[in-house]
Amino acid sequence: MALAGIRVLELSGLAPAPFAGMILADFGAKVTRIDRVGQFVADQLSRGKQSITLNLKSAEGVKVFKKMSLAADVLIEPYRPGVMERMGLGPEILLKENPKLIYARMTGFGQLGPFMKRAGHDINYISLSGVLSYFGRKGESPVPPVNIVGDFAGGGMPCAMGVLIALLERTRSGKGQVIDANMVQGSAYVSSFLWATHNLGLAGNERGTNLLDTGAHFYDTYKTSDGKYMAVGALEPQFYQQLLEGLGLSDSDLPPQLDRENWSSSKKIFTKIFASKTQEEWCCVFDDTDACVTPVLTPEGAAQHPHNKKVGTFFEAEDGSTQPSPAPVLSRTPATLRTSKQTNIGNDTTAVLLEAGYSQKEIEVLKEKGVVEDKGQTSKL
């Protein structure tokens, strides 16, 4: 695979950092997650990774980590600024010992600024970046799009992208560097289009009154007679015309498409018509058209949709669950999952330490001292 031979150390965290590590693992990197001694709960984005349980509160644990980092290409750490430095594992120390190391710091607020050491979650980061203000309907409170925008689109994905950019640059300079991946800046960057078009009426004025934020009747969701929904995105005139035809309407039945003053009245007409058929019936009407009308599917429904099945958008994991397939798809070196199982905490401690150069006797001593725990069998990854 494309990242075969790249060694990654990922300090255990939640959501964005594990997602970045999963991306790298999916495309061939050897990712080792560093879990805490006594830890019982791990992230659910650990497929294809190894796990070692290590006590970084002990001097010997820090020494083990430093030894492991000498052979690493990438380190992903999810702690607030200053935590790694207090453990003696800051970038100044690790890059001095391994100048080729890519040191990725995945945080909420970043390494600078008055908020840098504050606690927070996705909703806080996207509120501070201005992105949360875009989501919601007219006259209602902003609605967080679960934790996709901050944790993943503005967190884990840019972190992985930063790692790949730094790895590419290293082929020219031979040097590693520090990556400041934080969810405030990341979510702001992802929303660049919204900033660039702020005054064009697409989004950004009064929430829920614009072209792309449910203000327009031709860019919204509508409930069907069976309690499901259809998504409508007929922006262009030629697509809007096909939408009207599918709904049994003509141009004379509604005000002009871009007549903002009458969007709400047109939406009432659309609402009544969509409520007259089931979702399946509307799919029969629109599936073979360019009206830009699609069903709003549940995760279960998405996995069974003919299009997704044809292109392999999802796959069945070893435990029987459905998971999204790695994306994008590369023609020569596509991601090939070595396993879809989630990695158990400490499953590969002995194997990782043997690979790092420790003898079996030295490993047993580390176990006796509580520096490491081995909760599994030797890894076969």
C-alpha positions as CSV (number, residue, x, y, z in Angstrom):
1,M,0.0,0.0,0.0
2,A,1.0,3.6,-0.4
3,L,2.2,4.1,3.2
4,A,3.9,0.7,3.6
5,G,7.0,1.1,5.7
6,I,5.9,4.2,7.6
7,R,5.9,3.7,11.3
8,V,3.5,5.7,13.4
9,L,3.1,6.1,17.2
10,E,-0.3,7.3,18.3
11,L,-0.9,8.3,21.9
12,S,-4.3,7.1,23.0
13,G,-7.0,9.8,22.6
14,L,-10.6,10.2,21.4
15,A,-12.1,10.9,17.9
16,P,-9.7,13.2,15.9
17,A,-6.3,11.7,16.7
18,P,-7.5,8.1,16.4
19,F,-9.2,9.0,13.1
20,A,-5.9,10.4,11.8
21,G,-4.1,7.3,12.9
22,M,-6.8,5.1,11.2
23,I,-6.4,6.9,7.9
24,L,-2.7,6.2,8.0
25,A,-3.2,2.6,9.0
26,D,-5.9,2.0,6.3
27,F,-3.4,3.1,3.6
28,G,-0.5,0.9,4.9
29,A,1.3,2.6,7.7
30,K,2.2,0.5,10.8
31,V,0.4,2.3,13.6
32,T,1.1,1.5,17.2
33,R,-1.3,3.0,19.7
34,I,0.1,3.9,23.2
35,D,-2.5,3.1,25.8
36,R,-2.3,3.8,29.5
37,V,-1.6,1.2,32.2
38,G,-5.0,0.5,33.8
39,Q,-7.0,1.8,30.8
40,F,-10.2,0.0,30.1
41,V,-11.9,2.0,27.4
42,A,-10.4,2.7,24.0
43,D,-11.4,4.5,20.9
44,Q,-13.4,2.7,18.2
45,L,-11.2,3.8,15.3
46,S,-8.4,1.3,15.9
47,R,-8.7,-1.2,13.0
48,G,-5.3,-2.3,11.7
49,K,-3.4,-0.8,14.6
50,Q,-1.2,-2.4,17.3
51,S,-1.5,-1.5,21.0
52,I,1.0,-1.3,23.7
53,T,0.1,-0.4,27.3
54,L,2.7,1.9,28.8
55,N,3.0,3.9,32.0
56,L,4.3,7.3,30.9
57,K,4.0,8.6,34.4
58,S,7.1,6.6,35.3
59,A,10.7,7.4,34.3
60,E,11.1,4.0,32.8
61,G,8.0,4.3,30.8
62,V,9.2,7.6,29.3
63,K,12.5,5.9,28.5
64,V,10.7,3.1,26.7
65,F,8.7,5.6,24.7
66,K,11.8,7.5,23.7
67,K,13.4,4.3,22.5
68,M,10.3,3.5,20.4
69,S,10.3,7.0,18.9
70,L,13.8,6.6,17.6
71,A,12.5,4.2,14.9
72,A,9.2,6.1,14.3
73,D,8.4,8.3,11.3
74,V,5.4,9.9,12.8
75,L,4.1,10.7,16.3
76,I,0.4,11.8,16.9
77,E,-0.3,13.2,20.3
78,P,-3.7,14.4,21.5
79,Y,-2.9,16.3,24.7
80,R,-3.3,19.9,25.7
81,P,-0.2,22.1,25.2
82,G,2.5,21.4,27.8
83,V,1.5,17.9,28.7
84,M,4.2,16.2,26.5
85,E,6.8,18.7,27.7
86,R,6.1,18.0,31.3
87,M,6.7,14.3,30.6
88,G,10.0,15.1,28.9
89,L,8.6,14.1,25.5
90,G,8.2,17.5,23.9
91,P,9.2,18.0,20.2
92,E,12.5,19.8,21.2
93,I,13.7,16.6,22.9
94,L,12.3,13.9,20.5
95,L,13.3,15.7,17.3
96,K,16.8,16.2,18.7
97,E,17.1,12.5,19.1
98,N,15.2,11.7,15.9
99,P,15.5,14.6,13.4
100,K,13.3,12.9,10.9
101,L,10.3,12.5,13.2
102,I,7.0,14.1,12.1
103,Y,5.5,15.3,15.4
104,A,1.8,15.9,15.0
105,R,0.0,17.7,17.8
106,M,-3.8,17.3,17.6
107,T,-5.6,19.7,19.9
108,G,-8.8,21.7,20.1
109,F,-7.6,25.3,20.4
110,G,-4.0,24.9,19.2
111,Q,-0.6,25.6,20.7
112,L,-1.1,29.4,21.2
113,G,-3.7,31.8,22.4
114,P,-5.7,32.4,25.6
115,F,-7.8,29.3,25.1
116,M,-5.0,26.9,24.3
117,K,-5.2,25.0,27.6
118,R,-8.9,25.0,28.0
119,A,-11.1,21.9,27.9
120,G,-13.6,21.7,25.0
121,H,-15.3,19.5,22.6
122,D,-16.3,19.6,18.9
123,I,-19.3,22.0,19.6
124,N,-16.9,24.5,21.3
125,Y,-14.3,24.4,18.6
126,I,-16.7,25.0,15.8
127,S,-18.5,27.7,17.7
128,L,-15.3,29.6,18.2
129,S,-14.3,29.2,14.5
130,G,-17.7,30.7,13.4
131,V,-18.8,27.6,11.6
132,L,-21.5,26.6,14.1
133,S,-23.4,29.8,13.4
134,Y,-24.2,28.5,9.8
135,F,-26.1,25.4,10.9
136,G,-29.8,25.7,11.8
137,R,-33.2,26.9,10.6
138,K,-34.6,30.4,10.7
139,G,-35.4,31.7,14.1
140,E,-33.9,28.6,15.8
141,S,-30.7,28.0,17.8
142,P,-27.6,26.8,16.0
143,V,-27.6,23.0,15.6
144,P,-24.3,21.1,15.9
145,P,-23.9,18.6,13.1
146,V,-23.0,15.9,15.7
147,N,-19.2,16.0,15.9
148,I,-18.3,15.6,12.2
149,V,-17.1,19.1,11.5
150,G,-14.7,19.7,14.3
151,D,-13.4,16.3,15.3
152,F,-13.1,14.8,11.9
153,A,-13.5,17.3,8.9
154,G,-11.6,20.0,10.8
155,G,-9.5,17.7,13.1
156,G,-8.4,14.2,12.2
157,M,-8.5,14.7,8.4
158,P,-6.3,17.9,8.4
159,C,-4.0,16.1,10.9
160,A,-3.5,13.2,8.5
161,M,-3.1,15.6,5.6
162,G,-0.4,17.5,7.6
163,V,1.4,14.2,8.2
164,L,1.4,13.3,4.6
165,I,2.6,16.8,3.5
166,A,5.4,16.6,6.0
167,L,6.4,13.1,4.9
168,L,6.5,14.4,1.3
169,E,8.6,17.4,2.3
170,R,10.9,15.1,4.2
171,T,11.9,13.4,1.0
172,R,13.5,16.6,-0.1
173,S,14.9,18.0,3.2
174,G,15.5,14.8,5.2
175,K,14.0,16.6,8.2
176,G,10.9,16.1,10.3
177,Q,8.8,18.9,11.7
178,V,6.0,19.8,14.2
179,I,2.4,19.9,13.0
180,D,-0.1,22.1,14.9
181,A,-3.4,20.5,13.9
182,N,-6.2,22.0,15.9
183,M,-10.0,21.9,15.5
184,V,-10.6,25.7,15.6
185,Q,-8.3,26.4,12.7
186,G,-9.2,23.2,10.9
187,S,-12.9,23.8,11.0
188,A,-12.4,27.4,9.9
189,Y,-10.2,26.2,7.0
190,V,-12.8,23.6,5.9
191,S,-15.4,26.4,5.8
192,S,-13.3,28.6,3.4
193,F,-16.0,28.5,0.8
194,L,-18.5,30.0,3.2
195,W,-16.1,32.8,4.1
196,A,-15.4,33.5,0.4
197,T,-19.1,33.7,-0.5
198,H,-20.3,35.3,2.7
199,N,-22.0,38.2,0.9
200,L,-23.5,36.2,-2.0
201,G,-26.6,34.9,-0.3
202,L,-25.5,31.3,-0.2
203,A,-25.2,31.2,3.6
204,G,-24.0,33.5,6.3
205,N,-26.7,36.2,6.5
206,E,-29.7,35.4,8.7
207,R,-29.4,31.7,9.4
208,G,-31.9,29.6,7.6
209,T,-32.8,32.2,4.9
210,N,-30.1,31.6,2.4
211,L,-29.6,29.4,-0.7
212,L,-27.7,26.6,1.0
213,D,-29.0,26.6,4.6
214,T,-32.7,25.6,4.1
215,G,-33.9,29.0,3.2
216,A,-34.6,28.0,-0.4
217,H,-37.4,25.5,-1.2
218,F,-35.2,23.8,-3.8
219,Y,-32.4,23.1,-1.3
220,D,-34.0,21.4,1.7
221,T,-35.4,18.1,3.0
222,Y,-39.0,17.0,2.9
223,K,-41.0,14.5,4.9
224,T,-42.7,11.7,3.0
225,S,-46.0,9.9,3.8
226,D,-44.1,7.1,5.5
227,G,-42.3,9.4,7.9
228,K,-39.0,9.3,5.9
229,Y,-37.4,12.1,4.1
230,M,-36.1,13.2,0.6
231,A,-33.2,15.6,0.0
232,V,-33.7,18.2,-2.7
233,G,-30.7,20.1,-4.1
234,A,-32.0,21.4,-7.5
235,L,-29.9,24.6,-7.7
236,E,-29.4,25.0,-11.4
237,P,-32.4,26.0,-13.6
238,Q,-32.3,22.8,-15.7
239,F,-32.3,20.6,-12.6
240,Y,-35.0,22.7,-11.0
241,Q,-37.2,22.2,-14.1
242,Q,-36.9,18.4,-13.8
243,L,-37.7,18.7,-10.1
244,L,-41.0,20.5,-10.9
245,E,-41.8,17.9,-13.5
246,G,-41.3,15.1,-11.0
247,L,-43.6,16.9,-8.6
248,G,-46.3,17.4,-11.2
249,L,-45.8,21.2,-11.3
250,S,-45.2,23.7,-14.0
251,D,-43.4,27.1,-13.9
252,S,-46.8,28.9,-13.7
253,D,-47.7,27.0,-10.5
254,L,-45.0,28.8,-8.5
255,P,-43.2,32.1,-8.3
256,P,-39.8,32.3,-10.1
257,Q,-37.2,30.0,-8.6
258,L,-34.9,32.8,-7.3
259,D,-37.8,35.0,-5.9
260,R,-36.6,35.0,-2.3
261,E,-39.6,36.7,-1.0
262,N,-41.7,33.7,-2.0
263,W,-39.4,30.9,-1.1
264,S,-41.4,30.1,2.1
265,S,-44.7,29.9,0.2
266,S,-43.1,27.6,-2.4
267,K,-41.7,25.5,0.3
268,K,-45.3,24.9,1.7
269,I,-46.3,23.6,-1.7
270,F,-43.3,21.3,-1.9
271,T,-44.0,20.1,1.7
272,K,-47.6,19.1,0.8
273,I,-46.7,17.3,-2.4
274,F,-43.8,15.3,-0.9
275,A,-46.1,14.2,2.0
276,S,-48.3,12.5,-0.6
277,K,-46.0,9.7,-1.5
278,T,-43.7,7.3,0.4
279,Q,-39.9,7.6,0.1
280,E,-39.8,4.6,-2.2
281,E,-42.4,6.0,-4.5
282,W,-40.4,9.3,-4.8
283,C,-37.3,7.3,-5.5
284,C,-39.1,5.7,-8.4
285,V,-40.0,9.2,-9.7
286,F,-36.6,10.7,-9.4
287,D,-33.9,8.0,-9.5
288,D,-33.5,8.2,-13.3
289,T,-33.6,12.0,-13.5
290,D,-31.2,14.9,-12.9
291,A,-33.6,16.6,-10.5
292,C,-31.0,16.3,-7.7
293,V,-33.5,14.5,-5.4
294,T,-32.3,11.6,-3.3
295,P,-33.6,9.7,-0.3
296,V,-32.3,10.6,3.2
297,L,-31.0,7.2,4.2
298,T,-30.3,5.8,7.6
299,P,-26.9,4.1,8.1
300,E,-28.6,0.7,7.5
301,G,-30.3,2.0,4.4
302,A,-27.2,3.5,3.0
303,A,-25.3,0.2,3.3
304,Q,-28.0,-1.5,1.3
305,H,-28.5,1.2,-1.4
306,P,-27.6,-0.2,-4.9
307,H,-25.2,2.6,-5.7
308,N,-23.2,2.2,-2.5
309,K,-23.2,-1.6,-2.9
310,K,-21.9,-1.3,-6.4
311,V,-19.0,1.0,-5.6
312,G,-18.1,-0.5,-2.2
313,T,-18.8,2.5,0.0
314,F,-19.3,0.2,2.9
315,F,-18.0,-3.3,3.9
316,E,-19.1,-5.9,6.5
317,A,-16.5,-6.1,9.3
318,E,-15.4,-9.3,10.9
319,D,-17.8,-8.7,13.8
320,G,-20.7,-8.4,11.5
321,S,-21.1,-4.6,11.7
322,T,-21.0,-2.3,8.8
323,Q,-18.2,0.2,8.4
324,P,-17.3,2.8,5.7
325,S,-14.5,1.8,3.3
326,P,-11.3,3.8,3.1
327,A,-11.4,6.7,0.7
328,P,-10.2,7.9,-1.7
329,V,-9.7,4.9,-3.9
330,L,-6.2,4.7,-5.4
331,S,-5.9,2.8,-8.7
332,R,-2.5,1.1,-8.1
333,T,-2.1,1.1,-4.4
334,P,-5.5,1.1,-2.8
335,A,-6.1,0.7,0.9
336,T,-6.4,-3.0,1.7
337,L,-7.6,-3.6,5.3
338,R,-5.4,-6.0,7.2
339,T,-8.2,-6.5,9.7
340,S,-11.5,-4.8,10.5
341,K,-11.3,-5.7,14.2
342,Q,-10.9,-3.0,16.8
343,T,-7.6,-3.3,18.6
344,N,-7.7,-4.4,22.2
345,I,-5.8,-2.4,24.8
346,G,-2.4,-3.8,25.3
347,N,-2.9,-6.5,22.8
348,D,0.6,-6.3,21.3
349,T,2.8,-5.0,24.1
350,T,5.3,-7.9,24.0
351,A,5.5,-7.9,20.1
352,V,6.0,-4.1,20.0
353,L,8.8,-4.2,22.7
354,L,10.6,-7.1,21.0
355,E,10.5,-5.1,17.8
356,A,11.9,-2.1,19.6
357,G,14.9,-4.1,20.7
358,Y,14.0,-5.3,24.2
359,S,14.7,-8.9,25.2
360,Q,12.0,-11.2,26.6
361,K,13.8,-11.0,30.0
362,E,13.8,-7.2,29.9
363,I,10.1,-7.2,29.0
364,E,9.3,-9.4,32.0
365,V,11.1,-6.9,34.3
366,L,9.1,-4.0,32.8
367,K,5.9,-6.0,33.5
368,E,6.8,-6.7,37.0
369,K,7.5,-3.0,37.7
370,G,4.2,-2.0,36.2
371,V,5.8,-0.1,33.4
372,V,3.9,-2.1,30.8
373,E,1.0,-4.5,30.6
374,D,0.5,-7.2,28.1
375,K,-3.2,-8.1,27.6
376,G,-3.0,-10.0,24.4
377,Q,-1.1,-12.3,22.2
378,T,1.8,-11.5,19.9
379,S,0.6,-9.3,17.0
380,K,0.2,-10.9,13.6
381,L,-0.1,-7.5,11.8
